[in-house]
Amino acid sequence: MDTLHDKANRAITLLREFEPYEGYHLAFSGGKDSICIWQLAKLAQVRFTAWFAITSVDPPDVLRFIRQYFPDVRFLRPELSMFQLIVHKKILPTRKTAYCCEFLKEYAGIGELVVQGIRWQESRARSGRKFYEKDNRQKMKGKQYLNPIIDWTTSDVWMFIKQHKLPFPDLYLGCFSRVGCIGCPKAYYKHRQREFQLYPRFRIAYLIAIRKAMQQHGAFSKFESPEDVFNWWVSNDSMRVYFEKKRQKVIPFITKDI
């Protein structure tokens, strides 16, 4: 079994072997994995620019952390915010239809070689990913990915951060095992609840976007109110299961309506 030392050396070798003349686009989220790939790129002494793709639903603590400890990271702004997207698409992003990733993140690094911190251990969907990949979709203009820590475990990540005395967001010291978009539909129900309790203004912003989609486009017609839509969305249940729970009056009261 490879040690962390072996994995780190392999990652550094990969970064050196694939280094493009113009340098890497390093996808930096401020999370533990992106902190590791940033440090590995430094150790490999390769050319790179770290970019943070703003989504408009980023934890304020993470933004402050990046600006304080990684001031060289550059920020990219999407054409539409998450809330504008909801109104435009007339639906909320879900685990199966997470259109937000395409509009808010995937555009970053089009046509470039992107270093990212995804890992096999994170999910089944990522268990089949490779160290090097190419996106053949025409709109991505030959975008490529290098995943140098794809074989790392979560323990490897934290050990590497400890060994190199790297800073990380305080959110990890609380009840968060991951940092990402507030309300991400791919996150677990309890995690999403904690996020909205910690950042209530984002809850309100989602409710406002839902109300606009309802009023302007007649979206979410099966629901009684923006609160009802929000409760369903955060529950991670299908509509059928949600409405059955609602009929049985077992839906948790998540937020007040606006």
LODO-973593 format. One record per residue: residue in one letter; x, y, z of N, C-alpha, C in turn. Coordinates in Angstrom, 2 decimals. Layout:
<pts>
PT,A,X,Y,Z,X,Y,Z,X,Y,Z .
...
</pts>
This chain:
<pts>
PT,M,0.85,-1.20,0.00,0.00,0.00,0.00,0.88,1.25,0.00 .
PT,D,0.56,2.18,-0.87,1.36,3.40,-0.97,1.21,4.26,0.29 .
PT,T,2.31,4.84,0.72,2.29,5.76,1.83,1.93,7.15,1.31 .
PT,L,1.65,8.07,2.22,1.37,9.45,1.82,2.58,10.04,1.10 .
PT,H,3.76,9.68,1.55,5.00,10.15,0.89,5.02,9.70,-0.56 .
PT,D,4.65,8.43,-0.81,4.61,7.91,-2.18,3.58,8.66,-3.02 .
PT,K,2.41,8.88,-2.43,1.33,9.55,-3.16,1.70,10.99,-3.48 .
PT,A,2.32,11.67,-2.54,2.72,13.05,-2.76,3.77,13.14,-3.86 .
PT,N,4.73,12.22,-3.84,5.77,12.21,-4.88,5.17,11.93,-6.25 .
PT,R,4.19,11.01,-6.30,3.53,10.72,-7.57,2.77,11.94,-8.08 .
PT,A,2.11,12.64,-7.18,1.37,13.84,-7.57,2.31,14.91,-8.11 .
PT,I,3.45,15.08,-7.46,4.44,16.06,-7.91,5.00,15.68,-9.28 .
PT,T,5.25,14.39,-9.48,5.74,13.91,-10.77,4.72,14.17,-11.87 .
PT,L,3.45,13.90,-11.59,2.38,14.15,-12.56,2.32,15.64,-12.94 .
PT,L,2.39,16.48,-11.94,2.33,17.91,-12.19,3.49,18.37,-13.07 .
PT,R,4.65,17.81,-12.87,5.81,18.17,-13.68,5.71,17.62,-15.10 .
PT,E,5.19,16.40,-15.23,5.11,15.77,-16.55,4.09,16.44,-17.46 .
PT,F,2.97,16.89,-16.90,1.89,17.44,-17.71,1.94,18.97,-17.80 .
PT,E,2.89,19.60,-17.17,2.92,21.06,-17.12,2.84,21.69,-18.50 .
PT,P,1.81,22.48,-18.78,1.71,23.17,-20.06,2.60,24.41,-20.08 .
PT,Y,2.98,24.82,-21.27,3.87,25.98,-21.40,3.28,27.21,-20.73 .
PT,E,1.97,27.40,-20.90,1.32,28.60,-20.36,0.99,28.47,-18.88 .
PT,G,1.22,27.29,-18.30,0.94,27.06,-16.89,-0.45,26.50,-16.66 .
PT,Y,-0.65,25.92,-15.51,-1.93,25.31,-15.15,-2.97,26.35,-14.72 .
PT,H,-4.23,25.99,-14.93,-5.35,26.66,-14.28,-5.64,25.80,-13.05 .
PT,L,-5.33,26.29,-11.87,-5.54,25.51,-10.65,-6.88,25.91,-10.04 .
PT,A,-7.80,24.95,-9.98,-9.15,25.21,-9.46,-9.09,25.23,-7.93 .
PT,F,-9.24,26.42,-7.36,-9.07,26.59,-5.93,-10.41,26.95,-5.28 .
PT,S,-10.85,26.12,-4.35,-12.14,26.35,-3.68,-11.99,26.87,-2.26 .
PT,G,-10.77,26.80,-1.73,-10.56,27.16,-0.33,-10.76,26.00,0.60 .
PT,G,-11.18,24.84,0.05,-11.37,23.64,0.84,-10.07,22.87,1.02 .
PT,K,-10.10,21.83,1.84,-8.90,21.09,2.20,-8.20,20.48,0.99 .
PT,D,-8.96,19.98,0.02,-8.35,19.32,-1.14,-7.63,20.31,-2.04 .
PT,S,-8.25,21.48,-2.24,-7.61,22.47,-3.11,-6.38,23.08,-2.43 .
PT,I,-6.38,23.11,-1.11,-5.20,23.58,-0.38,-4.03,22.63,-0.63 .
PT,C,-4.34,21.33,-0.70,-3.30,20.34,-0.96,-2.72,20.47,-2.37 .
PT,I,-3.60,20.63,-3.38,-3.07,20.71,-4.75,-2.29,22.01,-4.95 .
PT,W,-2.67,23.05,-4.24,-1.92,24.32,-4.30,-0.51,24.09,-3.76 .
PT,Q,-0.40,23.42,-2.63,0.91,23.16,-2.02,1.74,22.22,-2.91 .
PT,L,1.10,21.22,-3.49,1.82,20.28,-4.36,2.35,21.00,-5.59 .
PT,A,1.57,21.92,-6.14,2.04,22.69,-7.30,3.24,23.55,-6.92 .
PT,K,3.23,24.08,-5.71,4.38,24.85,-5.22,5.61,23.96,-5.09 .
PT,L,5.40,22.76,-4.51,6.52,21.82,-4.33,7.07,21.34,-5.67 .
PT,A,6.18,21.18,-6.64,6.59,20.72,-7.97,7.27,21.83,-8.76 .
PT,Q,7.12,23.06,-8.29,7.71,24.24,-8.94,7.23,24.38,-10.40 .
PT,V,5.93,24.16,-10.58,5.34,24.31,-11.91,4.63,25.67,-11.99 .
PT,R,4.42,26.12,-13.21,3.71,27.38,-13.43,2.20,27.14,-13.27 .
PT,F,1.54,28.00,-12.52,0.09,27.88,-12.37,-0.49,29.19,-11.89 .
PT,T,-1.78,29.35,-12.16,-2.55,30.44,-11.58,-3.75,29.82,-10.89 .
PT,A,-3.94,30.15,-9.63,-5.07,29.61,-8.86,-6.29,30.51,-9.07 .
PT,W,-7.43,29.87,-9.37,-8.66,30.60,-9.65,-9.79,30.09,-8.75 .
PT,F,-10.56,31.02,-8.23,-11.74,30.68,-7.45,-12.96,31.12,-8.26 .
PT,A,-13.81,30.17,-8.61,-15.03,30.47,-9.36,-16.14,30.85,-8.39 .
PT,I,-16.45,32.12,-8.34,-17.51,32.61,-7.45,-18.86,32.07,-7.91 .
PT,T,-19.65,31.59,-6.97,-20.96,31.05,-7.32,-22.11,31.91,-6.81 .
PT,S,-21.82,32.84,-5.91,-22.79,33.69,-5.21,-23.42,32.99,-4.02 .
PT,V,-23.10,31.71,-3.82,-23.57,30.99,-2.63,-22.37,30.37,-1.90 .
PT,D,-21.28,31.10,-1.91,-20.05,30.66,-1.25,-20.07,31.09,0.21 .
PT,P,-19.62,30.24,1.13,-19.58,30.62,2.54,-18.70,31.86,2.74 .
PT,P,-19.21,32.90,3.36,-18.42,34.12,3.59,-17.11,33.83,4.32 .
PT,D,-17.13,32.85,5.24,-15.91,32.51,5.98,-14.81,32.03,5.04 .
PT,V,-15.20,31.27,4.01,-14.21,30.74,3.07,-13.64,31.86,2.21 .
PT,L,-14.48,32.79,1.78,-13.99,33.92,1.00,-12.99,34.74,1.81 .
PT,R,-13.30,34.98,3.07,-12.37,35.72,3.93,-11.08,34.95,4.11 .
PT,F,-11.18,33.64,4.28,-10.01,32.79,4.46,-9.09,32.88,3.24 .
PT,I,-9.65,32.79,2.05,-8.85,32.84,0.82,-8.14,34.18,0.71 .
PT,R,-8.87,35.26,0.94,-8.27,36.59,0.81,-7.16,36.82,1.84 .
PT,Q,-7.28,36.18,3.00,-6.27,36.36,4.03,-5.03,35.50,3.79 .
PT,Y,-5.23,34.22,3.47,-4.11,33.28,3.41,-3.64,32.95,1.99 .
PT,F,-4.47,33.19,1.01,-4.09,32.92,-0.38,-4.42,34.13,-1.25 .
PT,P,-3.75,35.26,-0.98,-4.08,36.51,-1.68,-3.82,36.49,-3.18 .
PT,D,-3.04,35.53,-3.66,-2.74,35.48,-5.09,-3.85,34.78,-5.89 .
PT,V,-4.79,34.16,-5.20,-5.89,33.49,-5.90,-6.75,34.54,-6.60 .
PT,R,-7.07,34.28,-7.87,-7.89,35.21,-8.64,-9.35,34.74,-8.64 .
PT,F,-10.25,35.71,-8.69,-11.68,35.41,-8.61,-12.35,35.58,-9.97 .
PT,L,-13.17,34.58,-10.31,-13.95,34.61,-11.54,-15.42,34.77,-11.20 .
PT,R,-16.11,35.64,-11.92,-17.53,35.87,-11.67,-18.37,35.34,-12.84 .
PT,P,-19.41,34.57,-12.56,-20.27,34.04,-13.63,-21.19,35.13,-14.18 .
PT,E,-21.79,34.86,-15.31,-22.71,35.82,-15.92,-23.98,35.98,-15.07 .
PT,L,-24.44,34.88,-14.47,-25.64,34.90,-13.64,-25.31,34.34,-12.26 .
PT,S,-25.96,34.85,-11.24,-25.80,34.29,-9.91,-26.67,33.04,-9.78 .
PT,M,-26.49,32.31,-8.71,-27.33,31.14,-8.45,-28.80,31.54,-8.42 .
PT,F,-29.10,32.66,-7.81,-30.49,33.07,-7.64,-31.11,33.52,-8.97 .
PT,Q,-30.31,34.15,-9.81,-30.78,34.51,-11.14,-31.00,33.26,-11.99 .
PT,L,-30.14,32.28,-11.79,-30.28,31.01,-12.52,-31.58,30.30,-12.17 .
PT,I,-31.92,30.30,-10.90,-33.15,29.64,-10.45,-34.37,30.25,-11.14 .
PT,V,-34.40,31.58,-11.20,-35.52,32.25,-11.86,-35.49,31.96,-13.36 .
PT,H,-34.30,32.00,-13.95,-34.15,31.76,-15.39,-34.53,30.33,-15.77 .
PT,K,-34.07,29.35,-14.97,-34.32,27.94,-15.28,-35.71,27.48,-14.83 .
PT,K,-36.32,28.24,-13.92,-37.66,27.94,-13.40,-37.70,26.68,-12.55 .
PT,I,-36.56,26.19,-12.17,-36.46,25.02,-11.29,-35.27,25.21,-10.35 .
PT,L,-35.26,24.44,-9.30,-34.11,24.43,-8.39,-33.16,23.31,-8.80 .
PT,P,-31.87,23.49,-8.60,-30.94,22.39,-8.89,-31.14,21.26,-7.89 .
PT,T,-31.08,20.03,-8.36,-31.24,18.87,-7.48,-30.03,17.95,-7.66 .
PT,R,-30.01,16.88,-6.87,-28.89,15.94,-6.96,-28.76,15.38,-8.38 .
PT,K,-29.90,15.15,-9.06,-29.87,14.57,-10.41,-29.72,15.63,-11.49 .
PT,T,-30.16,16.85,-11.22,-30.09,17.92,-12.22,-29.37,19.13,-11.63 .
PT,A,-28.11,18.94,-11.32,-27.32,20.02,-10.71,-26.76,20.93,-11.80 .
PT,Y,-27.66,21.64,-12.47,-27.26,22.52,-13.57,-26.34,23.64,-13.09 .
PT,C,-26.38,23.92,-11.80,-25.57,25.01,-11.25,-24.08,24.79,-11.47 .
PT,C,-23.62,23.53,-11.40,-22.20,23.24,-11.59,-21.74,23.68,-12.98 .
PT,E,-22.55,23.38,-13.99,-22.20,23.75,-15.35,-22.11,25.26,-15.53 .
PT,F,-23.09,25.98,-14.99,-23.15,27.42,-15.21,-22.22,28.21,-14.30 .
PT,L,-21.96,27.70,-13.10,-21.21,28.47,-12.12,-19.77,28.03,-11.94 .
PT,K,-19.43,26.81,-12.39,-18.08,26.31,-12.15,-17.37,25.79,-13.41 .
PT,E,-18.09,25.01,-14.21,-17.41,24.32,-15.31,-16.89,25.27,-16.38 .
PT,Y,-17.44,26.46,-16.48,-16.96,27.41,-17.48,-15.52,27.86,-17.19 .
PT,A,-15.14,27.78,-15.92,-13.79,28.21,-15.52,-12.74,27.26,-16.09 .
PT,G,-11.79,27.81,-16.82,-10.72,26.98,-17.36,-11.02,26.35,-18.70 .
PT,I,-12.04,26.84,-19.40,-12.34,26.31,-20.74,-11.11,26.43,-21.63 .
PT,G,-10.77,25.34,-22.30,-9.62,25.33,-23.21,-8.27,25.23,-22.52 .
PT,E,-8.28,25.03,-21.19,-7.02,24.97,-20.45,-6.82,23.60,-19.81 .
PT,L,-5.65,23.40,-19.23,-5.37,22.20,-18.43,-5.59,22.58,-16.97 .
PT,V,-6.62,22.00,-16.40,-7.07,22.39,-15.06,-6.63,21.35,-14.03 .
PT,V,-6.00,21.81,-12.99,-5.65,20.94,-11.85,-6.78,21.06,-10.84 .
PT,Q,-7.33,19.93,-10.44,-8.42,19.96,-9.46,-8.19,18.90,-8.38 .
PT,G,-8.86,19.08,-7.26,-8.60,18.24,-6.09,-9.64,17.18,-5.82 .
PT,I,-10.24,16.61,-6.87,-11.23,15.56,-6.65,-10.54,14.26,-6.23 .
PT,R,-11.29,13.42,-5.49,-10.72,12.17,-4.98,-11.72,11.02,-5.13 .
PT,W,-11.20,9.82,-5.34,-12.05,8.64,-5.49,-12.91,8.42,-4.26 .
PT,Q,-12.36,8.68,-3.09,-13.06,8.37,-1.84,-14.29,9.24,-1.61 .
PT,E,-14.40,10.35,-2.33,-15.48,11.30,-2.07,-16.86,10.78,-2.41 .
PT,S,-16.98,10.05,-3.51,-18.30,9.59,-3.94,-18.18,8.49,-4.98 .
PT,R,-19.27,7.78,-5.20,-19.30,6.76,-6.24,-19.09,7.38,-7.62 .
PT,A,-19.66,8.55,-7.80,-19.55,9.21,-9.10,-18.10,9.51,-9.45 .
PT,R,-17.27,9.73,-8.44,-15.87,10.06,-8.70,-14.95,8.85,-8.65 .
PT,S,-15.49,7.70,-8.27,-14.66,6.50,-8.14,-14.13,6.00,-9.48 .
PT,G,-14.76,6.44,-10.57,-14.30,6.01,-11.89,-13.45,7.04,-12.60 .
PT,R,-13.14,8.14,-11.94,-12.35,9.20,-12.57,-10.89,8.79,-12.68 .
PT,K,-10.13,9.48,-13.52,-8.73,9.13,-13.78,-7.81,10.29,-13.40 .
PT,F,-6.52,9.98,-13.35,-5.54,11.02,-13.03,-5.55,12.13,-14.09 .
PT,Y,-5.68,11.72,-15.35,-5.75,12.70,-16.45,-7.02,12.44,-17.25 .
PT,E,-7.73,13.52,-17.59,-8.98,13.40,-18.35,-9.09,14.55,-19.33 .
PT,K,-9.88,14.32,-20.37,-10.14,15.38,-21.34,-11.64,15.49,-21.56 .
PT,D,-12.14,16.72,-21.57,-13.56,16.97,-21.82,-13.74,17.20,-23.32 .
PT,N,-14.38,16.26,-23.98,-14.52,16.31,-25.43,-15.73,17.10,-25.92 .
PT,R,-16.48,17.69,-24.99,-17.61,18.51,-25.42,-17.10,19.74,-26.16 .
PT,Q,-17.73,20.05,-27.26,-17.27,21.14,-28.11,-17.18,22.46,-27.36 .
PT,K,-18.15,22.70,-26.48,-18.17,23.98,-25.77,-17.01,24.13,-24.79 .
PT,M,-16.34,23.02,-24.45,-15.23,23.09,-23.52,-13.89,23.34,-24.21 .
PT,K,-13.88,23.31,-25.54,-12.72,23.69,-26.34,-11.43,22.96,-25.91 .
PT,G,-11.57,21.65,-25.73,-10.39,20.85,-25.39,-9.94,20.95,-23.95 .
PT,K,-10.83,21.35,-23.06,-10.49,21.46,-21.64,-10.01,20.11,-21.11 .
PT,Q,-8.91,20.14,-20.35,-8.32,18.92,-19.78,-8.25,19.05,-18.26 .
PT,Y,-8.17,17.89,-17.61,-8.11,17.87,-16.15,-6.96,17.00,-15.68 .
PT,L,-6.26,17.48,-14.67,-5.27,16.67,-13.98,-5.71,16.57,-12.53 .
PT,N,-5.84,15.34,-12.04,-6.35,15.08,-10.68,-5.26,14.41,-9.85 .
PT,P,-4.28,15.17,-9.40,-3.09,14.57,-8.76,-3.32,13.89,-7.42 .
PT,I,-4.42,14.21,-6.72,-4.66,13.56,-5.42,-5.88,12.64,-5.48 .
PT,I,-6.21,12.17,-6.66,-7.43,11.38,-6.82,-7.41,10.10,-5.99 .
PT,D,-6.22,9.56,-5.69,-6.12,8.32,-4.92,-5.90,8.58,-3.43 .
PT,W,-5.97,9.82,-3.00,-5.75,10.14,-1.59,-7.01,9.89,-0.77 .
PT,T,-6.81,9.51,0.48,-7.92,9.39,1.42,-8.07,10.73,2.16 .
PT,T,-9.15,10.86,2.88,-9.34,12.07,3.68,-8.25,12.19,4.73 .
PT,S,-7.83,11.05,5.28,-6.74,11.05,6.27,-5.45,11.54,5.64 .
PT,D,-5.20,11.13,4.39,-4.01,11.61,3.68,-4.02,13.13,3.56 .
PT,V,-5.19,13.66,3.21,-5.33,15.11,3.02,-4.99,15.85,4.30 .
PT,W,-5.59,15.41,5.42,-5.35,16.12,6.68,-3.92,15.92,7.17 .
PT,M,-3.35,14.75,6.93,-1.97,14.53,7.32,-1.01,15.43,6.53 .
PT,F,-1.29,15.59,5.24,-0.46,16.44,4.39,-0.55,17.90,4.85 .
PT,I,-1.76,18.35,5.17,-1.96,19.71,5.67,-1.21,19.91,6.99 .
PT,K,-1.26,18.92,7.84,-0.56,19.01,9.13,0.95,19.02,8.93 .
PT,Q,1.46,18.15,8.07,2.90,18.06,7.83,3.48,19.37,7.30 .
PT,H,2.71,20.04,6.44,3.20,21.27,5.81,2.68,22.53,6.50 .
PT,K,2.00,22.34,7.63,1.51,23.46,8.45,0.72,24.46,7.61 .
PT,L,-0.21,23.91,6.84,-1.02,24.73,5.95,-2.26,25.25,6.65 .
PT,P,-2.67,26.47,6.38,-3.91,27.00,6.98,-5.12,26.35,6.32 .
PT,F,-6.23,26.33,7.04,-7.48,25.81,6.49,-8.64,26.54,7.16 .
PT,P,-9.82,26.57,6.52,-10.96,27.31,7.08,-11.40,26.78,8.43 .
PT,D,-11.78,27.68,9.32,-12.23,27.30,10.66,-13.49,26.44,10.63 .
PT,L,-14.24,26.48,9.52,-15.46,25.69,9.43,-15.20,24.21,9.69 .
PT,Y,-14.01,23.75,9.32,-13.67,22.34,9.54,-13.53,22.01,11.02 .
PT,L,-13.32,23.02,11.83,-13.16,22.78,13.27,-14.51,22.67,13.96 .
PT,G,-15.56,23.05,13.24,-16.90,22.95,13.79,-17.56,21.66,13.35 .
PT,C,-18.73,21.77,12.77,-19.49,20.57,12.41,-19.46,20.30,10.91 .
PT,F,-18.53,20.93,10.18,-18.48,20.77,8.73,-17.33,19.86,8.33 .
PT,S,-17.65,18.83,7.54,-16.62,17.95,7.01,-16.23,18.37,5.60 .
PT,R,-17.01,19.28,5.02,-16.74,19.80,3.69,-17.16,21.26,3.64 .
PT,V,-16.55,22.00,2.74,-16.99,23.37,2.50,-17.29,23.50,1.01 .
PT,G,-18.39,24.11,0.70,-18.80,24.26,-0.69,-19.97,25.21,-0.77 .
PT,C,-20.68,25.14,-1.87,-21.82,26.03,-2.06,-22.87,25.83,-0.97 .
PT,I,-23.38,26.93,-0.45,-24.42,26.85,0.58,-25.72,26.37,-0.06 .
PT,G,-26.21,25.23,0.42,-27.43,24.65,-0.13,-27.17,23.66,-1.26 .
PT,C,-25.93,23.27,-1.47,-25.61,22.33,-2.55,-26.53,21.11,-2.50 .
PT,P,-27.24,20.81,-3.59,-28.18,19.69,-3.57,-27.51,18.32,-3.43 .
PT,K,-26.19,18.27,-3.62,-25.48,17.00,-3.49,-25.06,16.73,-2.05 .
PT,A,-25.24,17.71,-1.19,-24.89,17.54,0.22,-26.03,16.84,0.97 .
PT,Y,-25.71,16.27,2.12,-26.72,15.59,2.92,-27.67,16.60,3.57 .
PT,Y,-28.86,16.11,3.89,-29.93,16.93,4.46,-29.46,17.68,5.71 .
PT,K,-28.83,16.98,6.64,-28.42,17.61,7.90,-27.35,18.67,7.66 .
PT,H,-26.48,18.40,6.70,-25.44,19.39,6.39,-26.07,20.66,5.84 .
PT,R,-27.06,20.50,4.96,-27.71,21.66,4.36,-28.48,22.46,5.43 .
PT,Q,-29.10,21.74,6.36,-29.80,22.42,7.46,-28.83,23.26,8.29 .
PT,R,-27.66,22.68,8.60,-26.66,23.42,9.39,-26.20,24.67,8.63 .
PT,E,-26.03,24.54,7.32,-25.60,25.69,6.52,-26.60,26.83,6.61 .
PT,F,-27.87,26.51,6.46,-28.88,27.57,6.47,-29.12,28.14,7.86 .
PT,Q,-28.82,27.37,8.89,-28.87,27.90,10.24,-27.72,28.86,10.49 .
PT,L,-26.56,28.53,9.91,-25.37,29.37,10.09,-25.42,30.62,9.21 .
PT,Y,-26.02,30.47,8.02,-26.08,31.58,7.07,-27.53,31.86,6.67 .
PT,P,-28.32,32.44,7.56,-29.75,32.65,7.30,-30.04,33.58,6.13 .
PT,R,-29.14,34.50,5.80,-29.42,35.42,4.70,-29.45,34.70,3.36 .
PT,F,-28.74,33.57,3.26,-28.78,32.80,2.03,-30.12,32.06,1.91 .
PT,R,-30.64,31.63,3.04,-31.97,31.02,3.05,-33.00,32.01,2.51 .
PT,I,-32.90,33.25,2.95,-33.82,34.28,2.49,-33.64,34.54,1.00 .
PT,A,-32.40,34.55,0.54,-32.13,34.80,-0.89,-32.72,33.68,-1.75 .
PT,Y,-32.62,32.44,-1.29,-33.23,31.32,-2.03,-34.75,31.48,-2.07 .
PT,L,-35.33,31.85,-0.94,-36.78,32.03,-0.89,-37.25,33.13,-1.84 .
PT,I,-36.49,34.21,-1.91,-36.84,35.30,-2.82,-36.77,34.83,-4.27 .
PT,A,-35.74,34.05,-4.61,-35.60,33.53,-5.98,-36.76,32.58,-6.31 .
PT,I,-37.13,31.75,-5.36,-38.25,30.83,-5.57,-39.54,31.62,-5.81 .
PT,R,-39.75,32.64,-4.99,-40.96,33.45,-5.15,-40.99,34.13,-6.53 .
PT,K,-39.88,34.65,-6.98,-39.82,35.28,-8.30,-40.15,34.27,-9.39 .
PT,A,-39.60,33.05,-9.28,-39.87,32.02,-10.28,-41.35,31.65,-10.28 .
PT,M,-41.96,31.65,-9.11,-43.39,31.34,-9.00,-44.24,32.45,-9.61 .
PT,Q,-43.90,33.69,-9.30,-44.70,34.82,-9.75,-44.51,35.14,-11.23 .
PT,Q,-43.25,35.03,-11.70,-42.95,35.42,-13.07,-43.20,34.30,-14.08 .
PT,H,-43.04,33.06,-13.66,-43.12,31.95,-14.61,-44.12,30.86,-14.22 .
PT,G,-44.79,31.02,-13.10,-45.71,29.99,-12.66,-45.03,28.71,-12.23 .
PT,A,-43.76,28.81,-11.84,-43.00,27.62,-11.43,-43.49,27.09,-10.09 .
PT,F,-43.18,25.83,-9.83,-43.48,25.18,-8.55,-44.98,25.22,-8.22 .
PT,S,-45.80,25.00,-9.22,-47.25,25.13,-9.05,-47.85,24.10,-8.09 .
PT,K,-47.14,23.02,-7.83,-47.65,21.99,-6.93,-47.50,22.37,-5.46 .
PT,F,-46.77,23.44,-5.21,-46.46,23.81,-3.83,-47.30,25.02,-3.39 .
PT,E,-47.44,25.16,-2.09,-48.28,26.20,-1.52,-47.60,27.56,-1.45 .
PT,S,-46.28,27.55,-1.24,-45.58,28.80,-0.99,-44.08,28.60,-1.22 .
PT,P,-43.31,29.70,-1.25,-41.85,29.55,-1.34,-41.29,28.70,-0.20 .
PT,E,-41.86,28.85,0.99,-41.42,28.05,2.14,-41.62,26.57,1.87 .
PT,D,-42.76,26.22,1.30,-43.08,24.83,1.00,-42.07,24.26,0.00 .
PT,V,-41.75,25.04,-1.03,-40.77,24.62,-2.04,-39.41,24.42,-1.38 .
PT,F,-39.02,25.38,-0.55,-37.73,25.33,0.12,-37.61,24.11,1.03 .
PT,N,-38.66,23.83,1.80,-38.66,22.68,2.69,-38.48,21.38,1.91 .
PT,W,-39.18,21.27,0.78,-39.01,20.08,-0.07,-37.59,19.98,-0.58 .
PT,W,-37.06,21.09,-1.07,-35.73,21.10,-1.69,-34.64,20.70,-0.70 .
PT,V,-34.71,21.26,0.50,-33.68,20.96,1.51,-33.81,19.54,2.04 .
PT,S,-35.02,18.98,1.98,-35.24,17.63,2.51,-34.51,16.55,1.72 .
PT,N,-34.18,16.84,0.45,-33.56,15.86,-0.46,-34.51,14.72,-0.82 .
PT,D,-35.77,14.84,-0.46,-36.77,13.81,-0.82,-37.32,14.06,-2.23 .
PT,S,-37.83,13.02,-2.84,-38.57,13.21,-4.08,-39.87,13.93,-3.75 .
PT,M,-40.51,14.50,-4.75,-41.79,15.18,-4.49,-42.81,14.21,-3.91 .
PT,R,-42.84,12.99,-4.43,-43.81,12.00,-3.96,-43.62,11.73,-2.47 .
PT,V,-42.37,11.51,-2.07,-42.09,11.22,-0.67,-42.37,12.44,0.19 .
PT,Y,-41.98,13.61,-0.31,-42.19,14.84,0.46,-43.68,15.08,0.72 .
PT,F,-44.49,14.97,-0.34,-45.92,15.23,-0.17,-46.58,14.19,0.73 .
PT,E,-46.07,12.96,0.70,-46.61,11.94,1.60,-46.27,12.28,3.04 .
PT,K,-45.03,12.71,3.28,-44.64,13.12,4.63,-45.45,14.33,5.09 .
PT,K,-45.68,15.24,4.15,-46.46,16.42,4.48,-47.89,16.04,4.85 .
PT,R,-48.44,15.08,4.11,-49.80,14.62,4.40,-49.86,14.01,5.80 .
PT,Q,-48.78,13.33,6.19,-48.73,12.71,7.51,-48.25,13.68,8.59 .
PT,K,-47.96,14.92,8.16,-47.53,15.99,9.06,-46.23,15.63,9.78 .
PT,V,-45.29,15.10,9.03,-43.98,14.79,9.61,-42.87,15.61,8.97 .
PT,I,-43.24,16.70,8.26,-42.24,17.56,7.64,-41.66,18.49,8.71 .
PT,P,-40.34,18.55,8.84,-39.75,19.48,9.82,-39.96,20.92,9.37 .
PT,F,-40.17,21.80,10.31,-40.34,23.21,9.99,-38.95,23.81,9.84 .
PT,I,-38.55,24.11,8.62,-37.18,24.53,8.36,-37.03,26.04,8.43 .
PT,T,-37.96,26.78,7.89,-37.79,28.23,7.85,-39.13,28.92,7.76 .
PT,K,-39.18,30.13,8.19,-40.39,30.93,8.04,-40.48,31.46,6.61 .
PT,D,-41.68,31.63,6.15,-41.89,32.16,4.81,-41.53,33.64,4.78 .
PT,I,-41.43,34.20,3.57,-41.12,35.62,3.46,-42.34,36.36,2.93 .
</pts>
